[in-house]
Amino acid sequence: MKILIYGAGVLGSYLAHALVRGDNNVTMLARGRRLDELRDDGNVLRHHLQLRTTVDKVNVISELQPEDVYDLIFVVMKYPDFRAVLPALAANHSRHVVIVGNNASPHEMQDYLQANSPVQKKIAFAFIAGGGWKETGRVVSVHGPKGQMTIGGLGEELDWRAVIDQTFTGAKFKVTFYNDMEEWLKSHFMLILPLNSIAAAYDGDLRKAVRDSRLLNQVIDAIDEGHQVLEKLGYTVTPELQKDLPRKKRLLLYMGLKLMLKVPVVKNLLSDKAISQNEVSALQQAFNDLKQKAGIPTPNWDKLASYSSTSS
């Protein structure tokens, strides 16, 4: 399959690695120093947990032209950056697009692409489990033994799923399909924003944070408040286990947080090396809009949000 990875950050680089090893013809779109690194040295990936480094040669471009047609385009970037690339995506004649990452406005993106493209576009939304950070000359990727992608449409099954299945044939990736990725994505940032505030509360010192039982309980309460906002607006918290954790399995979640914060790599994954402040701010604004529509108080969420705004 002829694949374009639009975005050469942490997750885009890891996805490119997996798809190259799955025998796809992979092109990466990058700019600046990352463009030079990919052209000169290839896609250098340090697999943090596996203690190994891989190098994959990929095709590299800096701009997407309308006539550059791919079997599938993965757009992998941070939520605030999606809007800037939509015009180039819409003008391009490729028919299959997967937008990957945190996303508070998938319907608006889908509507724009379908309304402004010269060809009929099939669009899906996805999220890759994992994280990492950039270093000079390479990307450090934190992931399990096999990649994991959650993917789907907006309230309907993908009638072009065969294209996705073929792309991942041979790649070490587990792909899970959901019919309504808007619910999944909104549920996801109801989880990650409170978690991100843990580091901000103590200016990145997780050794102090892990001993603050009041803070950890506040995080759990904030996650539940986020779920309540979604439910008030008619969304289903997805997956269901996420809703059950703060309500029915609170002790399990509390102990899980304490264990997670003691893992050394988590400090990097909760820092601005892995999660940019502009993405946190954009997702927080999206939450504020949802909260206003729902009309319910979220005192714990509001307190945690103040930590992130203070540290920015």
C-alpha positions as CSV (number, residue, x, y, z in Angstrom):
1,M,0.0,0.0,0.0
2,K,1.2,3.5,-0.8
3,I,0.9,5.4,2.5
4,L,1.5,9.0,3.6
5,I,2.2,9.9,7.2
6,Y,1.4,13.6,7.4
7,G,3.3,14.6,10.5
8,A,6.7,13.3,11.7
9,G,6.4,13.7,15.5
10,V,6.5,10.9,18.1
11,L,3.4,8.9,17.1
12,G,3.7,9.6,13.4
13,S,7.3,8.3,13.4
14,Y,6.3,5.2,15.3
15,L,3.4,4.5,12.9
16,A,5.7,5.0,10.0
17,H,8.1,2.4,11.5
18,A,5.4,-0.1,12.0
19,L,3.9,0.3,8.5
20,V,7.3,0.1,6.8
21,R,8.0,-3.1,8.6
22,G,4.6,-4.3,7.4
23,D,5.8,-4.0,3.8
24,N,4.0,-0.7,2.9
25,N,5.5,2.0,0.7
26,V,5.7,4.8,3.3
27,T,6.2,8.5,2.8
28,M,6.5,11.0,5.6
29,L,5.7,14.7,5.4
30,A,8.0,16.8,7.6
31,R,9.5,20.2,7.9
32,G,12.4,22.0,9.4
33,R,15.1,20.0,11.3
34,R,12.9,16.9,11.3
35,L,12.8,17.0,7.5
36,D,16.6,17.1,7.3
37,E,17.0,14.3,9.8
38,L,14.7,12.0,7.9
39,R,16.4,12.7,4.6
40,D,19.9,12.3,6.0
41,D,19.5,9.5,8.5
42,G,16.2,7.9,8.0
43,N,13.5,7.4,10.6
44,V,15.6,6.8,13.7
45,L,13.5,5.5,16.6
46,R,14.6,4.6,20.1
47,H,12.2,2.1,21.5
48,H,12.4,3.1,25.2
49,L,11.0,0.0,26.9
50,Q,12.5,-2.4,24.4
51,L,16.0,-0.9,24.8
52,R,16.6,-1.0,21.1
53,T,17.0,1.5,18.2
54,T,15.7,1.0,14.7
55,V,16.4,2.9,11.5
56,D,13.9,2.8,8.6
57,K,14.4,4.5,5.2
58,V,11.3,6.3,4.1
59,N,10.3,8.6,1.3
60,V,10.2,12.2,2.6
61,I,8.3,15.3,1.3
62,S,7.8,18.8,2.7
63,E,4.5,19.7,1.0
64,L,1.4,17.8,-0.1
65,Q,0.5,18.6,-3.7
66,P,-3.1,18.0,-5.1
67,E,-1.9,15.4,-7.6
68,D,0.1,13.4,-5.0
69,V,-2.3,10.4,-4.6
70,Y,-1.9,7.8,-1.8
71,D,-4.0,4.8,-1.0
72,L,-4.3,6.1,2.6
73,I,-3.2,9.3,4.4
74,F,-2.7,9.3,8.1
75,V,-2.6,12.8,9.6
76,V,-0.8,12.4,12.9
77,M,-0.4,15.6,14.9
78,K,-1.5,17.6,18.0
79,Y,-5.1,18.8,18.1
80,P,-4.3,22.6,17.6
81,D,-2.3,21.8,14.5
82,F,-5.0,20.0,12.5
83,R,-6.8,23.1,11.3
84,A,-3.8,24.5,9.5
85,V,-3.4,21.3,7.3
86,L,-7.1,20.9,6.3
87,P,-6.9,23.0,3.2
88,A,-4.0,21.0,1.7
89,L,-5.8,17.7,2.6
90,A,-9.0,18.9,1.0
91,A,-7.2,19.9,-2.2
92,N,-5.4,16.6,-2.5
93,H,-7.0,13.9,-4.7
94,S,-6.4,11.0,-2.3
95,R,-9.7,9.4,-1.2
96,H,-8.9,7.8,2.2
97,V,-7.9,9.9,5.2
98,V,-7.4,9.0,8.9
99,I,-7.0,11.8,11.3
100,V,-5.0,10.6,14.3
101,G,-4.7,12.2,17.7
102,N,-6.6,14.0,20.4
103,N,-9.6,15.7,18.8
104,A,-12.4,17.8,20.2
105,S,-14.0,18.7,16.8
106,P,-14.0,15.7,14.5
107,H,-17.4,16.5,12.8
108,E,-16.2,20.0,11.8
109,M,-13.0,18.5,10.3
110,Q,-15.0,15.9,8.4
111,D,-17.5,18.4,7.1
112,Y,-14.7,20.7,5.9
113,L,-12.8,18.0,4.0
114,Q,-15.9,16.6,2.4
115,A,-17.2,20.0,1.4
116,N,-13.9,21.3,-0.1
117,S,-12.4,18.2,-1.8
118,P,-12.6,17.7,-5.6
119,V,-13.0,13.9,-4.9
120,Q,-15.2,12.0,-2.5
121,K,-13.3,11.5,0.7
122,K,-13.7,8.7,3.1
123,I,-12.6,9.9,6.6
124,A,-11.9,8.1,9.8
125,F,-10.6,9.3,13.2
126,A,-8.1,7.4,15.3
127,F,-5.9,7.4,18.4
128,I,-2.6,5.6,18.9
129,A,-1.7,4.4,22.4
130,G,1.8,5.4,23.4
131,G,3.9,8.4,23.8
132,G,7.5,9.7,23.8
133,W,9.5,12.7,23.0
134,K,11.9,14.1,20.4
135,E,15.7,14.2,20.8
136,T,18.3,15.5,18.4
137,G,18.5,13.1,15.5
138,R,15.9,10.7,16.7
139,V,12.5,10.1,18.4
140,V,12.1,8.2,21.7
141,S,9.0,6.1,21.5
142,V,7.3,4.5,24.6
143,H,5.0,1.7,23.6
144,G,4.1,-1.9,24.3
145,P,5.3,-5.0,22.4
146,K,2.7,-4.2,19.7
147,G,1.2,-0.9,18.7
148,Q,-2.4,-0.2,19.4
149,M,-4.8,2.0,17.4
150,T,-8.4,2.8,18.1
151,I,-10.2,3.9,14.9
152,G,-13.6,4.5,13.5
153,G,-16.1,6.8,11.9
154,L,-18.6,9.2,13.4
155,G,-21.6,7.1,14.3
156,E,-21.4,4.6,11.5
157,E,-19.3,1.6,10.4
158,L,-16.6,2.3,7.9
159,D,-17.6,0.9,4.5
160,W,-13.9,1.1,3.4
161,R,-12.5,-0.8,6.4
162,A,-10.8,-3.2,3.9
163,V,-8.3,-0.5,3.0
164,I,-7.3,-0.1,6.7
165,D,-7.1,-3.8,7.2
166,Q,-4.9,-4.2,4.2
167,T,-2.6,-1.4,5.4
168,F,-2.0,-3.1,8.8
169,T,-1.5,-6.6,7.4
170,G,1.9,-7.6,8.5
171,A,2.4,-4.6,10.8
172,K,2.8,-5.2,14.5
173,F,-0.3,-3.2,15.4
174,K,-3.6,-4.1,17.1
175,V,-6.4,-2.1,15.5
176,T,-9.7,-1.8,17.4
177,F,-12.7,-0.4,15.6
178,Y,-15.5,1.8,17.2
179,N,-18.5,3.1,15.3
180,D,-18.5,6.5,17.1
181,M,-15.1,7.9,17.6
182,E,-16.4,11.3,18.6
183,E,-17.6,9.7,21.9
184,W,-14.3,7.8,22.3
185,L,-12.2,10.9,21.7
186,K,-14.3,13.1,24.0
187,S,-14.2,10.4,26.7
188,H,-10.4,10.2,26.3
189,F,-9.6,13.8,27.0
190,M,-11.9,13.7,30.0
191,L,-9.2,11.3,31.3
192,I,-6.0,12.8,30.1
193,L,-6.6,16.4,31.2
194,P,-7.0,15.6,34.9
195,L,-4.0,13.2,34.7
196,N,-1.9,15.9,33.0
197,S,-2.6,18.3,35.9
198,I,-0.9,16.0,38.4
199,A,2.6,17.1,37.2
200,A,1.5,20.7,36.9
201,A,0.3,20.8,40.6
202,Y,3.9,20.1,41.8
203,D,5.8,21.7,38.9
204,G,6.8,18.3,37.6
205,D,7.8,16.7,40.9
206,L,5.9,13.4,40.9
207,R,7.6,12.3,44.1
208,K,5.6,14.9,45.9
209,A,2.5,14.3,43.9
210,V,2.3,10.6,44.6
211,R,2.2,11.4,48.4
212,D,-0.7,13.9,48.0
213,S,-3.8,11.7,48.6
214,R,-6.0,14.8,48.4
215,L,-4.7,15.6,44.9
216,L,-5.1,12.1,43.6
217,N,-8.7,11.9,44.9
218,Q,-9.3,15.3,43.3
219,V,-8.1,13.8,40.0
220,I,-10.5,10.9,40.3
221,D,-13.4,13.3,41.1
222,A,-12.5,15.5,38.2
223,I,-12.5,12.5,35.8
224,D,-16.0,11.7,37.0
225,E,-17.1,15.3,36.6
226,G,-16.0,15.2,33.0
227,H,-18.0,12.0,32.4
228,Q,-21.0,13.7,34.0
229,V,-20.7,16.6,31.5
230,L,-20.6,14.2,28.6
231,E,-23.6,12.2,29.9
232,K,-25.6,15.4,30.4
233,L,-25.0,16.2,26.8
234,G,-26.2,12.8,25.6
235,Y,-22.8,11.2,25.0
236,T,-21.9,7.7,26.1
237,V,-18.6,7.4,27.9
238,T,-16.5,5.0,25.9
239,P,-15.2,2.5,26.7
240,E,-17.6,1.8,29.5
241,L,-14.8,0.7,31.9
242,Q,-13.5,4.3,31.9
243,K,-16.8,5.4,33.4
244,D,-16.8,2.6,36.0
245,L,-13.3,3.3,37.3
246,P,-14.0,6.5,39.3
247,R,-17.5,5.4,40.3
248,K,-17.4,1.7,41.0
249,K,-13.6,0.9,41.2
250,R,-12.3,4.0,42.9
251,L,-9.8,2.3,45.1
252,L,-8.4,0.4,42.1
253,L,-8.0,3.7,40.2
254,Y,-6.4,5.4,43.2
255,M,-3.8,2.6,43.6
256,G,-3.2,2.6,39.8
257,L,-2.4,6.3,39.9
258,K,0.1,5.8,42.8
259,L,1.8,3.0,41.0
260,M,1.9,4.9,37.7
261,L,3.5,8.0,39.2
262,K,6.3,5.9,40.6
263,V,7.4,4.7,37.2
264,P,10.4,6.9,36.0
265,V,9.3,7.3,32.4
266,V,5.9,8.7,33.5
267,K,7.6,11.9,34.4
268,N,8.5,12.5,30.8
269,L,5.1,11.4,29.5
270,L,3.3,13.9,31.7
271,S,5.7,16.7,30.9
272,D,5.7,19.3,28.1
273,K,8.3,17.1,26.3
274,A,5.4,14.8,25.5
275,I,2.2,16.9,25.9
276,S,2.4,20.5,24.7
277,Q,0.8,23.2,26.7
278,N,-1.0,24.6,23.6
279,E,-2.7,21.2,23.2
280,V,-3.7,21.1,26.8
281,S,-5.1,24.7,26.5
282,A,-7.0,23.8,23.4
283,L,-8.6,20.7,24.9
284,Q,-9.4,22.6,28.1
285,Q,-11.2,25.3,26.1
286,A,-13.2,22.5,24.4
287,F,-14.1,21.2,27.8
288,N,-15.2,24.6,29.0
289,D,-17.5,24.9,26.0
290,L,-19.0,21.4,26.8
291,K,-19.4,22.3,30.4
292,Q,-21.2,25.6,29.6
293,K,-23.6,23.7,27.4
294,A,-24.2,21.1,30.1
295,G,-24.7,23.7,32.8
296,I,-23.3,21.6,35.7
297,P,-20.6,22.5,38.2
298,T,-17.2,20.9,38.0
299,P,-15.3,22.2,41.1
300,N,-12.6,19.5,41.2
301,W,-11.9,19.9,37.4
302,D,-11.7,23.7,37.8
303,K,-9.2,23.5,40.6
304,L,-7.0,21.1,38.6
305,A,-7.2,23.3,35.5
306,S,-5.9,26.2,37.6
307,Y,-2.6,24.3,38.2
308,S,-2.0,23.9,34.4
309,S,-2.8,27.6,33.7
310,T,-0.4,28.7,36.5
311,S,2.4,26.6,35.2
312,S,2.0,27.8,31.5
